[in-house]
Amino acid sequence: MPPQDPSIYSALAPAPADQDKVQWLFMDLNSYFASVEQQENPALRGKPVAVVPMDTPYTCAIAASYEAKAYGIKTGTVIHEAKKMCPNLICVLARHDKYVDYHHRILEEVIKHVPINKVWSIDELSSRLPARLQDTRAAIEAANRLKQGIYDNVGTALRCSIGLAPNSFLAKVAAEKQKPDGLTVLRDCDLPGFLLDLQLSDLPGIGKNMEARL
């Protein structure tokens, strides 16, 4: 059973009833390709794994498990460099048919708990919460049910980070705050304080070139 944190709501600063609401949920699956491989092959769980497009030391990782990320390996790391960083790194050939299959299974689970507003990519989606789930406590409970549903019905190796916020952009920012397996709440009354410690590059869509321009 994945960790549940019943203290999330009680840890939030008190807010008037009309401000104690969130309208959007953003879900980001953590190290998705690598997590699917760990789900399919239990021997890979707890191990540093890199998913690669071909069996050569000169290719790049297209995904890395959190155990591999602990060594500094990330998407785009060249494999011969990655193996210097982590000699025990396990490289697994990508199986996109599996990732698509799990993607559809995850969507089937998500819609049991919240509506899907937009699928942003194979590992990201957003939900405009219905009125009955916009109360912060109700939204947190729905997010935890969603996490539990993925764990129980799709795969125990799969984790996601969820952000709850007034709009989809801020919900995505919130989802990035805690990885893996995070749940971050951002209400109107939490602004702008939540954002003050962020760098420009922490905001979705701002890469190195855009950051320099700004």
N, C-alpha and C positions, 0 to 999 in steps of 0.2 A: 504494500500500500504506500503511495507517495506521501510525503510529509504534508500535513494540513496545519495551517497556522490560524487558529481561532482568534488570536490576539490582534490580527491585522486591523479589524474595525475599531477595537477599543484603543489601539495605539494611535489612531488618527486624532488630530486636533478637533475639539468640539466645533460644530458648525450649526447655524440655523437650519431648520428643516428644509427650507427652500434652496439652500446651498449644499445640502448634504446629498448631492446627486451626481451621477455620471451618466453620460448618454451613449458612450461608445466603448467597445471592447476591441482590442487588437491582440491577436495571438501570433506568436513567432515560435515555430518549432526549433528546438535547440540542436545544433549540429546534425541536421536532419538526415543527410545521406549516411553519415557515419553511424547515427543511432539506428537507422533501419538495418544496416549491416550487423550491428551488435544484437538487434532483436532477432534477426534471422540465424545468427550463429552465436549462441551463448558463450562459446569459448573466447569471443572477442570482448566480452563485457569486462569493464574495468581495465582494459588494455589501451595503449596508445595506438590509434588506428587512423590511417590516411586513406581516403578514397581517391583513386587515380584513374585517368582515362586509358592508360596503356602501361604495360609492364616494362618500364625503362627508368633508370635513375635520373634521366634528363627531363622527365615530365614534371608537372606541378600537381600538388594536392588540390582537388576540387572540393574537398571537405575534410575536416579533422575532428576526431572525437575530443571531448573535454580533457581526457587524459593526455592526448597529444598536444592540445593547446597549452597545457601546463608547462610544456617544454619550449613554447614560443612558436610552435608550428601552426600555421593558419592557411586559409585558402590562398593559393598562389605561391606557396613555399615550394621551391624546387626540391625534388625528392632526395637527391644526393646531399643537399644541404640539410634537409630535414633529418636524415639518418646520422649526420654528425651531431645534431642537436639531441637526438634520441635514438641511440643504436638499437633499441628494442622495438622501434616503430614497425607496425604491421601494415603493409600496403595491400589494399583490396581493390580489385577492378570494379569500376562503376557498373551498376545494373539498373539502368534508368526505368526499365519496365517495373521493377520492384518498387522504386520510389513513387512512380505514378499509381501503382496499385495501393500502396499505403496512403497516398494522398487522398484517394477516393474514399478509403475506409475511414480516414480521419474526418473528412467532410460529412460523411454519414453520421458519425458520432457527434460532431459539433452541432448539427441542426436539431439534435435531441434536446439541446440545452439553450442555445441562442440562435436567432436568425443569422444567416450569412449575408452581409451587405455586398462585400467584394472580396474575391480571391485575388490577392496581389501577386502571388507566386506560388510555387509548389509547397512552400513552407510558411506562408504568411497569409492571413486573412483578417478582415475587420467585420464587426457586427454593430449595426445601429440598434441599441437595446430598446425593446418595447417599454412602454411606460411602467409596467409592473416590475421591471428589473432595473429601473433607473435609480431607485433608492440605493445608496451606497452599500448598505448591508446586504440587500438582495442581490446586487451585482457581484459582490464578493462571493456570496454563496453559490451563485450560478457559475462563476469562474472556477471555483473549487470543484463543483460537480463535473464541469467540463474536463478538468485535469484528471479527475478520478475516472471518468468515463474512458478517456484515451488510455489510461493505464490499465483498466480492467478489460476493455473490449478491443483494443487495437494492439497494444504492446507495452510490456513493463519496462522496456529499455527506452521508450519514447518519452521525452520531456518537452514542455513548452513554457515559455514566459508570456505572461499576459499583462497588458496595461489597460487600465480603466480611466477614462478621462472625458472632458466635455466635447472633444471632437476627435476624429480619427487620427489626425496628425499628432496631437498630444498623446493619444493612446499608444501610438507607435513609439514615441519618445519614452513613455513610461515603461513599455515592454522591454526596452533596451536597458533599463536601469538595473535590473537584477537578472543575471543569467548564471547558470541554468535554473530552470524551474521556478522562476520568480513570479510574484504577483504584486504589482505596484499600482497604487490608487492616486490619481491626481484630480482634485476637484477645483472648481472655480476659486474657492476660498484658500486653496493651497498655492495660488499664483500671486506674484511671480516667484516666490521663494524657491520652489522646486527647481526652477530653471536657472537660478543665478549661478550655480556651481558648474553648469555645463559649458563646454567649449563649443564653438561653432561647428566643429567636425562631429560633435555628438548628435547633431540634428540631421534627420534623414534628408538625403539629396545633396548634402554639402560635402564634396570631396576636397582633395588638396588644392585643385585649381580654383574652385569656387571660393574656398576659404581664403586663398591669397587675394582674390579679386575683392572680396568683401572687406 
